[in-house]
Amino acid sequence: MTEIVRKYLGNTNEDPGLEQQITKACQSQQCLEIDLVLADRAKGRIFTQSTSGVAIGIIKNRDRLLETGDVFETESGSLILIRLQPQKLMVLSFTQPLGDRAVDLVHLGHVLGNHHYPIFIESNKIYVRLVTQPAAIEKIIAEFDLPGLKIEYQGRSAEELTFSNHHHQTL
């Protein structure tokens, strides 16, 4: 049977009393924990399973972005604790100055945007959210033959990520 979730109670990071409610609910087997990915944050309907294997159907407003620590109540009275899994990112950095290749770097940003790879820049590094297999994006980047380019991977929590939005406007 699927547990239906509609009622948002708050976030444990903002409400210490809610953290106590979760602890008590877990002790009495009335708590389910859910691990979600970043792509699930804005969905209005989410079908998933708790970490204990219980089917869960979350129905929420798309304007509410889920965060780690969010707590919902099921129709049967159980509490649901949300955890967002770290997002794997490609990190581009350079071991030497680009010199006269700055235009190529701008072109790379344009190409990544056209392929709908969300990016953000922080501390002279370009962070790229992986929306396809890493080999596919590495192939695109390799075509630019940028000197000193270093590609690494790291995980970041959803709360740390602020990607630029790419969209097409019609006039």
N, C-alpha and C positions, 0 to 999 in steps of 0.2 A: 504494500500500500504506500502511496506517495504522500508525504507530509506537505501540506500546502502552507506557504508563508506569505503573509500580506502585511503584518503589523510590525512597523519599525519602532524599536524601543530607545535607541541611542547608540552611543559608542563608548566602549570601556575606557578609551584613552581620555575621554572628556568627562566621564561620570563614574567616580569611584564606587558609588552605590551599585551601579550596574555590574561592576566587576564582582562585587560580593554576591549579587543575584546569580551570576553565571557560576561562581564557585559552588554555591548551594545547589543549583540545578544539576550540575555535573555530579555532585555527590549523591543525588537522589535519582540518577539516571534520566533526568529530564532536560539534558543538554546535548545538542548535536553540533559538531564542528565541521565547517566546510572550507575546503581549500579551493580558491578560484584563481583564474589567470586574469591578467590585466584586461584582456579583450572582453571579459564578462562585466566589468565595472558599470557600463552604461546601459546594458541590456535591460529591457522591461520585463522579459520573461527568461528565466534561467532554470533549466532542468539539470540537476546534478545529483551527486551522492555525498552523503556525509562521510567522514573518515571511518565511521563504523559500518558503512554500506547501506544506510537508509536512503531511499529515494526522496529527493527534495525538489519541490517546485516553488520557486520564488517569483512572486508577481509584485512589481514595484514600478514607480514612476521612472522614466528614462532620465529625467533631470537629476535624480539622486545618483551620484557616483558612489559606488560601494568603496569602503575603506576597511583596512584591517582593524578589527575591534568592533565593527558594526554588529549589533544584536537585533534579531528579529524574534517574533513569537509565532509559533505554528498555530493552526486552527485547533490542534489538540492540546495546546498549552505548553509544549516544549520550547526551550530557548535555542536559538540558532546563533552560533558565533562564526563570523566571517573572518577568514584570513586570505589575503592576497599573496600569491606566490611571487617571489622575485622574478623580474623580467630579464631575460638574457639579452644583452646588448653587444653590438659590435662597437669597438672603440678605435677610432682612427687618430693617430698622432704622427708627428714627423720628427725624425732624428736629425734633420738638417734643414736649413732655411729653403723655402721654395723659390726664392729669387724671382725670376720673371715668369713663374708658372702660376701666379695668383689667379689668372683668368681661367686656367684649367680647374682650379679648386672651385671657383664659382660655377663652372660648367658641371662639375661633379655634383654639386648641390642641386643644380637644376635637374640633372638626370635622375638623381635619387628621388626628388620630389615627383617627377613624372612617373616613376615606378611605384609611387605611394609608399616609400620607406620613410616613416617619420624620423626626424632628426632633432637634436638639440646640441648646442655648443656650450662647453663649460671648461674653463681653465685650459684653453688652447687645444682641446680635444673635441672631436666630432663623435657624438653618440648616435648610433643608428639602431632603431628597433627592428628586430628581425621578423619580417612578415613572410619570408620564404626561407628556404634552406640557406645556410651560410655560404655554401659554394656558389649559389646563383649570384649573390650580391658581390662576393669576392671577384667573380668573373667580370662583372660590370666595372668594379673599381680598378682592376688590373689593366683594363683597356686605356686608362689615363696615364699609366706609367709615371706616376708621381715619385720624384726622388726622395728617399728617406722615409717613405710611407711605412708605418708600422701598424699592423692589425692585431688587436687583442680582443678578448671577450670577457665580460664581467656581468654579474647579476646586480640589479638594483631593485629596491622595493618600489611599488607603484606610487607611493606617496612622494618619492624623490624625483619622479619623472615629469617633465613638462615639455612635451614635444610641440614643435610648430605644426600647424595645420596646413595641409595642402588641399586647395580646392580650386575649381574652375569657375570663373564668373562669366555670366552672359551679360552682354550689354543691351 
